[in-house]
């Protein structure tokens, strides 16, 4: 368990620095295009977790996921800023956060059900 915690700590530290360069890329290329690319990348990277065999592979993959995930947050903020006027920005961001939280709660409930179901063991 210590190895997993260490790997996730390394990934979190790496992900801290992802927002600025990916936000800059979104300013140059356009936030919509960059966000689509980042979301596709996190989809592929998340599927690759199934292939991890070694600790170092997990560290590299978790770091890549952290970079893409943290960077997509910065790009999403730029997209909202470009699409919504100043008055509606905070309400839109709050709605996006609420929808994200509902989705995470629903996925957590489904995951818990799958893990605790005796026929899945």
Number of C-alpha atoms within 10 A of each C-alpha: 6 7 12 12 10 13 21 17 15 16 21 17 14 17 20 13 14 20 19 14 12 23 23 15 15 22 14 10 11 16 25 16 12 22 23 13 14 22 14 13 16 18 12 12 16 14 10 12 14 8 9 13 9 8 13 12 14 20 20 15 19 23 21 19 24 23 23 23 18 20 25 25 17 20 27 19 15 19 19 19 17 14 11 14 11 10 8 12 16 14 11 15 16 11 12 12 12 12 12 12 12 11 12 12 12 12 12 12 12 11 12 11 12 13 12 10 10 8 7 8 7
